[in-house]
């Protein structure tokens, strides 16, 4: 699994995110969050000039391996936050480099006095930086997000995921044709049975069948559902995803955490909001959770 480091501009936002997102489910994994009360591996370098990242890496890399360099410029110069992998390297760099000249101008180095750092583990390497930004910016302004190098195991997982995505558009190894309201889809029994309770039951009863028909389903919506099943992703726009999620319920597609997905759906008008409410009623026939109900009520224009 991959690891991300998230830095907020406000300490309170980091603490809120830590409280609300512990265990958050994303792409088949659960976020494991850890928080550092102080950033002891980072130093702040203030200059009244602009310094290239490569030059900074050459200057400060002598003290140890650098994990991240974050730069924020202004007309008066730059503020650079350099994060080392080892706290002792950060301390050595601050002690030796404070007051030194860069391009004829002195630099000032201090310890970092800012927000805690949140480390994210336990989620799929298919997760993108934008996925992390979209989730964590709900709690405040994110200053920086850094992804660590993936391990050999992660690379293998990524390769397998890409293979599943490629199968979506490659009928060569398909062993089943689904005819959905007249439109044909080449699919793979093992993938459908692993992700859908409906298809698992049907394919168990019709193991030798090569063609199956599904009626009363919009083929365009079903195509989007296949993209979701095969790991290609789908837009979170309400008009796009709500019909797909209705089909998810109908076909018993598993590993969809509606409680966390629903607040991410982007609705633009009351019609989409009402459709989303109808979807929620399908998801929670015995009663909508209070947090989801409050969320829906606040959406009404």
C-alpha positions as CSV (number, residue, x, y, z in Angstrom):
1,X,0.0,0.0,0.0
2,X,1.1,3.5,-0.7
3,X,1.8,6.3,1.8
4,X,0.9,10.0,1.6
5,X,1.9,12.9,3.8
6,X,-0.7,15.7,4.2
7,X,0.2,19.1,5.5
8,X,-2.5,21.7,6.4
9,X,-2.1,25.4,6.9
10,X,-4.2,25.3,10.1
11,X,-3.5,22.9,13.0
12,X,-7.2,22.6,13.8
13,X,-8.1,21.5,10.3
14,X,-5.5,18.7,10.6
15,X,-7.0,17.6,13.9
16,X,-10.6,17.6,12.4
17,X,-9.4,15.5,9.4
18,X,-7.7,13.1,11.7
19,X,-10.8,12.6,13.7
20,X,-13.3,12.3,10.8
21,X,-11.2,10.3,8.3
22,X,-9.7,7.5,10.5
23,X,-10.7,4.3,8.8
24,X,-12.2,6.1,5.7
25,X,-12.7,3.5,3.0
26,X,-11.2,4.3,-0.4
27,X,-10.7,2.0,-3.4
28,X,-10.9,-1.2,-1.3
29,X,-8.6,0.0,1.5
30,X,-9.1,1.7,4.8
31,X,-7.2,4.8,5.7
32,X,-4.8,4.4,8.6
33,X,-4.0,7.9,9.9
34,X,-1.2,8.9,12.2
35,X,-0.4,12.4,13.3
36,X,2.8,14.0,14.5
37,X,2.4,16.8,17.0
38,X,5.5,18.6,15.6
39,X,7.4,18.5,12.4
40,X,10.8,17.7,13.8
41,X,12.2,16.5,10.5
42,X,11.6,19.8,8.7
43,X,13.3,23.2,8.6
44,X,12.2,26.5,7.3
45,X,14.6,28.3,5.0
46,X,13.8,32.0,4.4
47,X,15.6,33.9,1.6
48,X,15.1,37.2,-0.2
49,X,15.9,35.7,-3.5
50,X,14.7,32.7,-5.6
51,X,16.6,29.5,-5.4
52,X,16.1,26.5,-7.7
53,X,14.9,23.3,-6.1
54,X,17.9,21.5,-7.6
55,X,20.3,23.9,-5.9
56,X,18.5,23.4,-2.6
57,X,18.7,19.7,-3.0
58,X,22.5,19.9,-3.7
59,X,23.1,22.2,-0.7
60,X,21.0,20.5,1.9
61,X,21.2,16.9,0.5
62,X,24.7,16.7,2.0
63,X,23.2,16.4,5.4
64,X,20.9,13.4,4.6
65,X,18.2,12.1,2.4
66,X,15.5,14.7,1.6
67,X,11.9,13.6,1.6
68,X,10.3,16.8,0.2
69,X,11.0,20.4,-0.7
70,X,8.1,22.8,-0.6
71,X,8.5,26.4,-1.9
72,X,6.2,29.3,-1.5
73,X,7.4,32.6,-3.1
74,X,6.6,36.3,-2.9
75,X,8.0,39.5,-4.1
76,X,10.3,39.6,-1.0
77,X,11.8,36.2,-1.7
78,X,10.9,32.6,-0.8
79,X,10.0,30.5,2.2
80,X,11.1,26.9,1.7
81,X,10.2,24.0,3.9
82,X,12.7,21.1,3.6
83,X,11.8,17.8,5.1
84,X,14.4,15.2,5.8
85,X,13.8,11.5,6.5
86,X,15.8,11.7,9.7
87,X,15.4,14.3,12.4
88,X,19.2,14.4,13.1
89,X,19.9,15.4,9.5
90,X,17.4,18.3,9.8
91,X,19.1,19.5,13.0
92,X,22.6,19.3,11.4
93,X,21.5,21.2,8.4
94,X,19.9,24.0,10.5
95,X,23.0,24.3,12.7
96,X,25.5,24.4,9.8
97,X,23.5,26.4,7.1
98,X,21.8,29.1,9.2
99,X,23.3,32.5,8.2
100,X,25.2,31.1,5.2
101,X,25.1,32.9,1.9
102,X,23.2,31.7,-1.2
103,X,23.9,33.8,-4.3
104,X,25.4,36.5,-2.1
105,X,22.4,36.7,0.2
106,X,22.1,35.3,3.7
107,X,19.6,32.7,4.5
108,X,17.8,32.3,7.8
109,X,16.8,28.8,9.0
110,X,14.4,28.0,11.8
111,X,12.5,25.0,13.1
112,X,9.1,24.4,11.7
113,X,6.3,25.8,13.8
114,X,3.2,24.8,12.0
115,X,0.5,22.2,11.7
116,X,0.8,18.6,12.5
117,X,1.6,16.2,9.7
118,X,-0.9,13.5,8.8
119,X,0.4,10.3,7.4
120,X,-2.0,8.1,5.4
121,X,-1.4,4.4,5.0
122,X,-3.6,1.4,4.2
123,X,-5.1,2.6,0.9
124,X,-4.7,1.4,-2.7
125,X,-1.7,2.6,-4.8
126,X,-4.3,3.3,-7.5
127,X,-5.4,6.3,-5.3
128,X,-4.3,9.6,-7.0
129,X,-3.1,12.8,-5.4
130,X,-6.3,14.4,-6.6
131,X,-8.3,11.8,-4.7
132,X,-6.5,12.7,-1.5
133,X,-6.9,16.5,-2.1
134,X,-10.6,16.2,-2.8
135,X,-11.1,14.3,0.5
136,X,-8.8,16.2,2.8
137,X,-9.7,19.7,1.6
138,X,-13.2,19.3,3.0
139,X,-11.6,20.0,6.3
140,X,-9.4,23.0,5.4
141,X,-6.7,24.3,3.1
142,X,-4.1,21.7,2.3
143,X,-0.7,23.1,2.0
144,X,1.0,20.1,0.5
145,X,0.5,16.5,-0.3
146,X,3.4,14.1,-0.9
147,X,3.3,10.5,-1.9
148,X,6.2,8.2,-0.9
149,X,7.8,5.8,-3.3
150,X,5.8,2.6,-3.7
151,X,7.2,-0.7,-2.7
152,X,7.7,-3.8,-4.9
153,X,4.4,-5.2,-3.7
154,X,2.7,-1.9,-4.6
155,X,4.2,-2.0,-8.1
156,X,2.9,-5.5,-8.5
157,X,-0.6,-4.4,-7.3
158,X,-0.5,-1.5,-9.8
159,X,0.4,-3.8,-12.7
160,X,-2.5,-6.1,-11.8
161,X,-4.9,-3.2,-11.6
162,X,-3.8,-1.9,-15.0
163,X,-4.3,-5.4,-16.4
164,X,-7.9,-5.4,-15.2
165,X,-8.5,-2.0,-16.7
166,X,-7.1,-3.1,-20.1
167,X,-9.4,-6.2,-20.0
168,X,-12.4,-3.8,-20.1
169,X,-11.6,-2.8,-23.7
170,X,-10.1,-6.1,-24.8
171,X,-12.5,-8.9,-25.7
172,X,-9.7,-11.4,-26.5
173,X,-10.0,-13.3,-23.2
174,X,-13.7,-12.6,-22.6
175,X,-15.7,-15.7,-21.7
176,X,-19.2,-14.2,-21.6
177,X,-21.3,-11.8,-23.7
178,X,-23.9,-9.8,-22.0
179,X,-26.7,-8.4,-24.2
180,X,-28.1,-5.4,-22.3
181,X,-31.2,-4.0,-24.0
182,X,-29.8,-5.0,-27.4
183,X,-26.2,-3.9,-26.8
184,X,-23.5,-6.4,-26.5
185,X,-20.7,-6.3,-23.9
186,X,-17.7,-8.7,-23.8
187,X,-17.0,-9.4,-20.1
188,X,-15.2,-11.9,-17.8
189,X,-17.1,-14.2,-15.5
190,X,-14.5,-14.3,-12.8
191,X,-14.5,-10.5,-12.5
192,X,-18.3,-10.2,-12.5
193,X,-18.7,-13.0,-10.0
194,X,-16.1,-11.5,-7.7
195,X,-17.7,-8.1,-7.6
196,X,-21.5,-8.7,-7.9
197,X,-23.7,-10.9,-5.8
198,X,-26.3,-10.9,-8.6
199,X,-23.9,-12.1,-11.2
200,X,-22.3,-14.6,-8.8
201,X,-25.7,-16.3,-8.3
202,X,-26.6,-16.1,-12.0
203,X,-23.3,-17.5,-13.2
204,X,-23.4,-20.3,-10.6
205,X,-26.7,-21.4,-12.1
206,X,-25.6,-20.9,-15.8
207,X,-22.0,-21.9,-15.7
208,X,-21.8,-23.1,-19.3
209,X,-23.7,-20.2,-20.8
210,X,-21.7,-17.9,-23.2
211,X,-24.5,-15.3,-23.7
212,X,-26.8,-13.8,-21.1
213,X,-29.4,-11.1,-21.7
214,X,-30.3,-8.3,-19.3
215,X,-33.5,-6.3,-20.0
216,X,-34.8,-3.0,-18.7
217,X,-31.3,-1.6,-18.2
218,X,-29.9,1.5,-19.9
219,X,-26.8,0.2,-21.8
220,X,-25.0,3.5,-21.4
221,X,-25.4,3.2,-17.6
222,X,-24.3,-0.4,-17.7
223,X,-21.2,0.6,-19.6
224,X,-20.4,3.1,-16.9
225,X,-20.9,0.4,-14.3
226,X,-18.5,-1.9,-16.1
227,X,-15.9,0.9,-16.0
228,X,-16.4,1.1,-12.2
229,X,-16.1,-2.7,-11.8
230,X,-13.0,-2.9,-13.9
231,X,-11.3,-0.1,-12.0
232,X,-11.4,2.6,-14.7
233,X,-13.3,5.0,-12.4
234,X,-16.3,7.2,-13.0
235,X,-17.3,10.9,-12.7
236,X,-18.9,12.0,-9.4
237,X,-21.2,14.4,-11.2
238,X,-24.8,13.6,-10.0
239,X,-26.3,13.2,-13.5
240,X,-23.6,10.6,-14.2
241,X,-23.1,8.6,-11.1
242,X,-26.6,8.4,-9.5
243,X,-28.1,6.1,-12.2
244,X,-24.9,3.9,-11.9
245,X,-25.3,3.6,-8.2
246,X,-29.0,2.7,-8.6
247,X,-27.8,-0.1,-10.8
248,X,-25.1,-1.0,-8.2
249,X,-27.9,-1.6,-5.7
250,X,-30.0,-3.6,-8.2
251,X,-27.0,-5.9,-9.2
252,X,-25.6,-6.1,-5.6
253,X,-22.2,-4.8,-6.6
254,X,-20.0,-5.0,-3.5
255,X,-17.3,-2.9,-1.8
256,X,-19.2,0.4,-2.3
257,X,-19.2,2.4,0.9
258,X,-22.3,4.6,0.3
259,X,-22.0,6.4,3.7
260,X,-18.7,7.9,2.6
261,X,-19.4,8.2,-1.1
262,X,-22.7,10.1,-0.9
263,X,-21.2,13.3,0.4
264,X,-18.7,13.3,-2.5
265,X,-21.4,13.2,-5.2
266,X,-21.6,16.6,-7.0
267,X,-25.1,17.8,-7.4
268,X,-25.9,21.1,-9.2
269,X,-29.7,21.6,-8.8
270,X,-32.7,20.4,-6.9
271,X,-33.6,17.8,-9.4
272,X,-30.3,16.1,-8.9
273,X,-30.7,16.5,-5.1
274,X,-34.1,14.7,-5.2
275,X,-32.6,11.9,-7.3
276,X,-29.9,11.6,-4.7
277,X,-32.5,11.4,-1.9
278,X,-34.3,8.6,-3.8
279,X,-31.0,6.8,-4.1
280,X,-30.3,7.1,-0.4
281,X,-33.8,5.7,0.4
282,X,-32.8,2.6,-1.6
283,X,-29.5,2.3,0.2
284,X,-31.1,2.7,3.7
285,X,-34.6,1.2,3.5
286,X,-34.9,0.9,7.2
287,X,-33.9,4.5,8.0
288,X,-31.4,7.1,6.8
289,X,-28.5,7.7,9.2
290,X,-28.7,11.1,10.9
291,X,-25.5,12.5,9.4
292,X,-26.6,11.6,5.8
293,X,-30.1,13.0,6.5
294,X,-28.6,16.3,7.7
295,X,-26.3,16.4,4.7
296,X,-29.2,16.0,2.3
297,X,-31.2,18.7,4.1
298,X,-28.4,21.2,3.8
299,X,-28.2,20.6,0.0
300,X,-31.6,22.0,-0.8
301,X,-31.3,25.2,-2.7
